[in-house]
């Protein structure tokens, strides 16, 4: 798709079926991070599944569970990304991983008091499916949006995710809060089933309207099967990524600051539960984040067009650093509301703009392969944040120092981002794309 001199409006973009279908997958799969990572499951894990664990061990084990899930995804993402590029099967691979995530979500319905290990295993299954599918979802972005449309389309995806995840959370919260005391556990577990169903139903627009990108086979890959080609492309990408100096510097920066973002998202609710914030406040705040985040996602897409993508990301990282420090002093419900509002203003913008910036510095026809690296940089880094959170919490017997330690990820990641020359990165990516088109035989 060729870039135009003036990008279309948001409404014009969403009228294109392939763009609308792509953004609807954010609506569909955002149910998982909203219900399972951020709100209902962490509280259920602490109060029910981990009820028999001493002290703050439920918080610590949740951190380790998150790190284990990210490790698995980090190990498999690059090879399956390369295989999908070779096979012309980004949508098929996305579907396979999504179904794994849906299964893991549904299995959590069977978790009861003391079943913390079972809850950890099922969450890992669901998280592997969720994160694995996102490699291919992100890899479809360059195929549905021109270069000068990607900031807005990427932000629109996050906004749709906020809306979809928020609506499901409101439904689940309504069921749980209005249930008789003896039925609260049942309706909490029912929310896990509803997450699976929501994800399955609302990914249909992507199946119907987003086309599978054209398959391109390089001359030296003729006769290979997808697994062989996947390993071949992976080795080739590791070799050539050294030529992408600006992309590599961006990955290192993203590796750090996104780890801080992910740790806050995954640990905030269980941390709040540990220090005594009531469950209704925690979940209601997360519901507020979903809807406040919608206009701010679009705002940062607009702001990036005015001041540049990198400068807009710097603003989000500064807010996150303040949130980490504020979390150390949090003790009352209104503190959680205030910090939650801060997260709402920057969460969608930081991630959407990072995804967009990365997509502009990779060859379009190898987007899934490179987004595999993008995923690996996030997931391997994502292991470190929850791991640090868990280790600090276990050593100190409290998670207050764990939350403030996350500020280092934003400071160092932000500094590394200042060293990235995105214009040079885009030039190198376009040169590589031209070479790929010349070498393609299918």
C-alpha angles and dihedrals in degrees: 000000000000123000118245125217092247121033117234120251120264091256092052090050095050091049087067105090095217092054093045091047091050094050091047090065087064087054089051103044097037086080088076100055091038098051103023105032105029114024133004103023097048090052091045089048092053099041103033116011092039097033093115093053118102126242116334093337092117089060091045094048091048089055091050091046090054091049092051092052092050092049092057092049092047091055097050104034101081097050096045090045091055091045091053092052091051095045096044085234109124092132093047093051090045089053093049094052092042091055090052089052091048090051093051090050093052093048091060088072086079096059117112139168112323094008094121093134092050090047090051093051094048092046090052090052091050094045093049089054093046097048095039092053090050091063089065095036091056089044090060093059096087089051096055100038134044118236094263091048099052100087090055096040092047091049090047089055092054091046091052088049091053091050096045096043091044094052092051091047090052090052093048093044090051091052093048098044095048095044121106112255093256091054100047092093092050094050091045090055090043088060088064090056091047089053091056092048094046091052093049098047099044097049088068093091090059091050091050105038111024109084122222106252116248115274116241122190120193119228094251091051098061109125095019123124119231094263093051091045091047093056091042092053092044092055090044092050093049088052097047098038086079087070090057095075096163093045090050092050090049091051091054091050092046090045089063107035095041088052088060091048093048093048092053091048094049100039105035098088098043089045090052090049091051094054093048107263107150119250096242091056092048096050095039089053091052089050089053090050091056095056099035087050093061099072092037091055089057090042092058091046087055093042092053088058090054104041103015133267096268095051090050090052090051090058092053092050092052090054092048091052090055090048091054092052091044091053090064091061096041114125108139136057094250089056089060091048091052095048090044090056089052090053090048092058095056112020099087095036096051094051098038093050092046090052091048094048091050093048090057093056098052132076107264097225092054096044097125091049092051093041085056086062089044088054093046092051089052097042098045088047088044088061091059098053099054089038091055089045091052097044094048090047093049093048095046098037089230135067099224094097088043093063096046092049088067091073089080090066091059095045097049094038092050092050092051090050089060088063094059119103100201095183091059089046091055092048093053092047092053092049090052091048091054090053091049091053090051092050098043116110099178 
